[in-house]
Amino acid sequence: MSDFIANWEEEKEKGRLRYALTQGVIFSLVVTLIKDRNLIWKLMNGGESQLSVIIINFCWIFIAATIGYYTLVWLWKERLYKKEISQKVL
């Protein structure tokens, strides 16, 4: 589990905001591609353009991921990190 400690210390150095924004963009992009695959397919094949719907969906998912999900992940990883550090000291 020392890999986790080293990786998490590196992530913590970069900061919570950067972590949330980076992970939020990746998560939002993947979820938007899966969720709106039909709209994207129609757009790529010259069908009715609903690009605004895709962009709005991406923005909502990004906001939810950045504020909600990655805040919880940060707190969970911080708790796990402290637990690992305390076990390493013993």
N, C-alpha and C positions, 0 to 999 in steps of 0.2 A: 504494500500500500504506500510505500515511499514515493512511487511515481505520482500518486494522487497528491501527496503533500507538495512535491516539487512543482507539479503542474498548477495546482491551485495557488501557490505563492506567486507564480509567474502571472497568473490571471489577475490576482488581487492587486499586483503592482500596476497593472494597466488601468485599474479603476472599475468601479461598479457601473458607471454610466456607459463606458466604452463596451464593457461586457454585455450589458443589456441591449445596446444598439446593434452591436455586431450579431449577436445571437438572434435578436428580434428580426433583423433583416433576412437572415438565412431561413429561420423558421417561417416567416411570413411568405417568402418567395415560394418555398416548397408547398405550403398549405394552399396558397393561391393557385399555383399550377395544378394541384390536384382538384381543388374545389371548383375552379372555373375552367376546367379542361375543355368543356363543350364550347364555351364562349371563345376561348383562345383558338380552338380548332376552326370555328366558323370565321373568325377574324383572319386567320392565316390563309383560308381558302376563298377569300374575297366575299364572304357573306356579310350580313348586317354587322356593322361596327358597334360594339358595345364596350369599347375601350374604357369609357368612363366608369362603367360598372366594375370592371376588373380593377381599375386603379382605386376606386373607393373601397372595394373589398380588401385589397392589399393594405390600405391605410388602416382600416379597422382592425384587421388581424395584427398588424404591426404594433398598434397602440396597445392592444390587449396583451400581446406577447411581451412587449417591453415593460409595461407597467405591472402586469399581473404575474404572468408565468415566470419571467426571469427574476423578478424580485423574490418570489418563493424559492426558486432554484438557488439563488445567491445565498439566502438565509440557510437553506438546507445544507449546501456545500460548506458554508462557514461553520455550521454546527458539527458536521462530520470532520472537518479539518481540526477543530478544537479537540474533538474526541480522539482523533488519531495522534495529535501532538501530546495530549496528556497520557496516552498509552505508551507512546514512544519514550517519554521521560521515565516512566515506571520501569 
